[in-house]
Amino acid sequence: MKNKTDIYDRLIQAGKAHGLENETKIADAIGITGQVLNHWKNRGFPKGRFLDVSFTFGISPLWLAYGVGTMLSTGDLSDTETRILLSYRKAKAEGKVALNELADTILGKYSG
């Protein structure tokens, strides 16, 4: 595993990519306090949190832990597809319903 600050920096990068503009919002998103996040920064990221944090942000656990590969767990998606996926993941429940309805409409009109 890399330096503890490398992991913390990648966590912050993932949070910002997810639209969270500060450490407090990143901490809230993963269900911890800002104080706990600061503890992780100074003492290291707990091994038992890699998978759930990765799932929360839709990122690769290998990228989070080691900086290996790409940040997003999106396989071979294009940039536009990745942006759409991240928008869906960030949407609240009613937003997801609207996006699903839009997708159904588009697929109904434009799919072969």
C-alpha positions in Angstrom: 0.0 0.0 0.0 1.2 3.5 -0.7 1.8 6.3 1.6 -1.2 7.2 3.8 -1.4 10.7 2.4 -1.6 9.3 -1.1 -4.7 7.3 -0.2 -6.2 10.3 1.5 -5.5 12.5 -1.5 -7.1 9.9 -3.8 -10.2 9.9 -1.5 -10.5 13.6 -1.7 -10.0 13.5 -5.5 -12.8 10.9 -5.8 -15.1 13.0 -3.6 -14.5 16.1 -5.7 -15.1 14.0 -8.9 -18.4 13.0 -7.3 -19.4 16.7 -6.9 -18.5 17.1 -3.3 -16.6 20.3 -2.9 -15.1 20.0 0.5 -13.9 17.5 3.1 -17.0 17.9 5.3 -19.3 16.8 2.4 -16.9 14.0 1.6 -17.0 12.8 5.2 -20.8 13.0 5.2 -21.1 11.0 2.0 -19.1 8.1 3.5 -20.9 8.3 6.9 -18.1 9.7 9.1 -17.4 13.0 10.7 -14.8 15.5 9.6 -12.8 14.6 12.7 -12.7 11.0 11.6 -11.6 12.0 8.1 -8.9 14.1 9.6 -7.8 11.1 11.7 -7.6 9.0 8.5 -5.4 11.8 7.0 -3.0 11.7 9.9 -3.0 8.1 10.9 -3.9 6.2 7.7 -6.9 4.9 5.9 -8.6 1.9 7.7 -8.2 -1.3 5.5 -11.8 -2.3 6.4 -13.2 0.7 4.6 -11.7 0.4 1.1 -14.7 -1.5 -0.4 -17.5 0.5 1.1 -15.9 3.8 0.3 -15.1 2.6 -3.2 -18.7 1.5 -3.7 -20.0 4.8 -2.4 -18.0 6.8 -5.0 -18.1 4.2 -7.8 -14.3 4.0 -7.8 -11.9 1.2 -8.1 -10.7 -0.1 -4.7 -7.3 -0.8 -6.4 -7.1 2.8 -7.5 -8.0 4.0 -4.0 -5.5 1.8 -2.2 -2.6 1.8 -4.7 -3.2 4.3 -7.4 -3.4 1.5 -9.9 -5.6 1.8 -13.0 -8.3 4.3 -13.4 -10.3 6.0 -10.7 -13.8 5.1 -11.9 -15.1 1.6 -12.0 -16.7 2.0 -15.4 -14.9 -0.5 -17.5 -14.7 0.7 -21.1 -17.3 3.5 -21.0 -16.7 6.7 -22.9 -16.3 10.0 -21.1 -19.9 10.9 -21.9 -21.2 7.6 -20.7 -19.1 8.0 -17.5 -20.5 11.5 -16.9 -24.1 10.2 -17.4 -23.4 7.3 -14.9 -21.9 9.7 -12.3 -24.9 12.0 -12.7 -27.2 9.1 -12.1 -25.3 8.0 -9.1 -25.4 11.5 -7.6 -29.1 12.0 -8.2 -31.6 11.7 -5.4 -34.4 9.2 -5.8 -36.8 11.4 -7.7 -34.0 12.4 -10.0 -33.3 8.7 -10.7 -36.9 8.1 -11.6 -36.9 11.0 -14.0 -33.6 9.8 -15.6 -35.0 6.3 -16.0 -38.1 7.7 -17.7 -35.9 9.8 -20.0 -33.8 6.7 -20.8 -37.0 4.8 -21.6 -38.2 7.6 -23.9 -34.9 7.8 -25.7 -34.6 4.1 -26.2 -38.2 3.9 -27.4 -37.5 6.6 -30.1 -34.0 5.9 -31.1 -33.1 2.3 -30.6 -33.1 -0.1 -33.5 
